[in-house]
Amino acid sequence: NTPHTHTPHTQTYHTPHTPYTHHTHTTHIPHTQTHHTHRCLELDPSNLPALLGLAVSYTNESQQNKALDSLVAWLRENPRYRGVVDPSMPSSKSQVTSFMTKEHHAAVTDLYIKAAQMSPQDLDPDVQVGLGVLFNLSGEYSKAVDCFSAALKARPEDAMLWNKLGATLANSSRSEEAIHAYRQALHYLPGFTRSRYNLGISCINLKAYREAIEHLLTALNVQRRATTAASTSQMSEAVWSTLRLAVSLYGRPELIEHVSSRNLDVLIREFGID
């Protein structure tokens, strides 16, 4: 993932609320959700959405080998594609490092290309998502953009996919295009906090600091209304940290104390957030 010019924070291409972060935009899944995904797979190892979601999560956590293993598992457990995987293909579980080799990445990418070629006239958006994750892992963001865009042709109302596309565009320093993708995600899922946060970071990168603050405050306000506070605490820390940066860059040092004390009501009134 490539660093952005103006902000050290990450943008996420998250799924549910993943691949991607800003500093890097990510497709990140909070740790509590990762645990939930593991639990789903314990109950049903062939849960295809969980396997793909886990690959996204591992990508954001820089656990590249685990991400590749999850992508291979998705093919193995999918009746349509299990034939493309050699049963003797080794797992990376025995490796000490979390970082992939070029050879391992190339081998898994080749499997997904073969899967895509099985039905060229009937594009499978999940295969395109898998390829998008693979190209994010290797930093080939323009190829990842093409894959997520192809998947969106099949699922134009998929907010998670729009967020993945936005985070990948952001990691390519294409902030204006990323903003469009995030707005699409929020059109289909207005309470999508991760996408709102990513949108705020893209605004910072374009020096639209007030708009960034408004998006970040909206994200915090949505989170405050959420019933599962534990699952949003990690995300909340990131939003408050980025908000502090945005307020500082906006030139309102007198408001920093309200950020430090997390006085959301005062800040919402100051910026007229509903």
CORCORWO-V418525 format. One line per field, one symbol per residue. phi: phi as a letter, one per 40 degrees, with the letter a starting at -180 (. if undefined). A space follows every 10 residues. Layout:
phi->???
//
This chain:
phi->.ccccbbccb bbbdbib..a bbgacbbcbd dccdcccdcd cccacccccc cccccccccc cgcccccccc ccccccccdc bcccccdccc cccccccccc cccccccccc ccccccccac cbdccccccd ccccccdcgc ccccdccccc ccccbcbccc cccdcccccc ccgbccccdc ccccdcccad cccccccccc ccccccgccc ccdccccccc cccccccccc cbcccddccc cccdcccccc gbdccdcccc cfcccccccc bgcc
//
